[in-house]
């Protein structure tokens, strides 16, 4: 499950603003703001969460699943 922190971190890695993510994903800016807030993406439609994930992955973000020791995270795809 994608978390609010992962979305914010992914945007940070890409130096994207919320409006840039909204445009890249086709999801409204208020929805992006809500997904990154304490409400999180869990209250958004599956289609919107998928669109945000796909936009970030297309730009080079890899989402990392969490485990008992380390929580979920993000990184950029290796270049090359």
C-alpha positions as CSV (number, residue, x, y, z in Angstrom):
1,X,0.0,0.0,0.0
2,X,1.3,3.4,-1.0
3,X,1.7,5.8,1.9
4,X,1.5,9.6,2.1
5,X,5.2,9.7,3.2
6,X,6.2,7.7,0.1
7,X,4.4,10.1,-2.2
8,X,6.0,13.1,-0.6
9,X,9.5,11.4,-0.6
10,X,9.1,10.4,-4.3
11,X,8.2,14.0,-5.2
12,X,11.2,15.2,-3.3
13,X,13.5,12.8,-5.2
14,X,12.2,14.1,-8.5
15,X,12.1,17.7,-7.4
16,X,8.4,17.8,-8.3
17,X,5.8,20.1,-6.8
18,X,2.3,18.9,-6.1
19,X,1.0,20.6,-9.2
20,X,3.6,18.8,-11.3
21,X,2.5,15.5,-9.9
22,X,-1.2,16.4,-10.4
23,X,-0.5,17.1,-14.1
24,X,1.7,14.0,-14.6
25,X,-0.8,11.7,-13.0
26,X,-4.0,13.3,-14.3
27,X,-5.3,13.5,-10.6
28,X,-6.6,16.8,-9.3
29,X,-4.4,18.9,-7.1
30,X,-6.8,18.8,-4.1
31,X,-6.6,15.0,-4.3
32,X,-2.8,15.0,-4.4
33,X,-2.8,17.3,-1.3
34,X,-5.2,15.0,0.5
35,X,-3.2,11.9,-0.4
36,X,-0.1,13.4,1.0
37,X,-1.8,14.6,4.3
38,X,-2.6,12.6,7.4
39,X,-5.7,11.2,5.6
40,X,-3.3,9.4,3.2
41,X,-4.0,7.7,-0.1
42,X,-6.2,5.1,1.6
43,X,-9.3,7.3,1.2
44,X,-8.7,7.9,-2.5
45,X,-10.0,5.7,-5.3
46,X,-7.8,2.8,-6.4
47,X,-7.7,4.5,-9.8
48,X,-6.2,7.7,-8.4
49,X,-3.7,5.9,-6.3
50,X,-2.6,3.8,-9.3
51,X,-2.3,6.9,-11.5
52,X,-0.1,8.6,-9.0
53,X,2.1,5.5,-8.6
54,X,2.4,5.0,-12.3
55,X,3.4,8.7,-12.9
56,X,6.1,8.5,-10.2
57,X,7.3,5.1,-11.4
58,X,7.5,6.3,-15.0
59,X,9.6,9.2,-13.8
60,X,12.1,6.8,-12.2
61,X,10.8,6.1,-8.7
62,X,10.9,2.6,-7.2
63,X,8.6,2.0,-4.2
64,X,10.1,-0.2,-1.5
65,X,7.9,-2.3,0.7
66,X,8.4,-2.1,4.5
67,X,9.2,-4.9,6.8
68,X,9.4,-5.4,10.6
69,X,12.7,-3.5,10.8
70,X,12.4,-0.8,8.1
71,X,9.3,0.9,7.0
72,X,8.2,1.5,3.4
73,X,10.4,3.8,1.3
74,X,11.4,5.0,-2.1
75,X,14.5,5.2,-4.3
76,X,15.4,6.2,-7.8
77,X,16.0,3.6,-10.5
78,X,19.7,3.2,-11.3
79,X,20.9,5.1,-14.3
80,X,22.2,3.1,-17.2
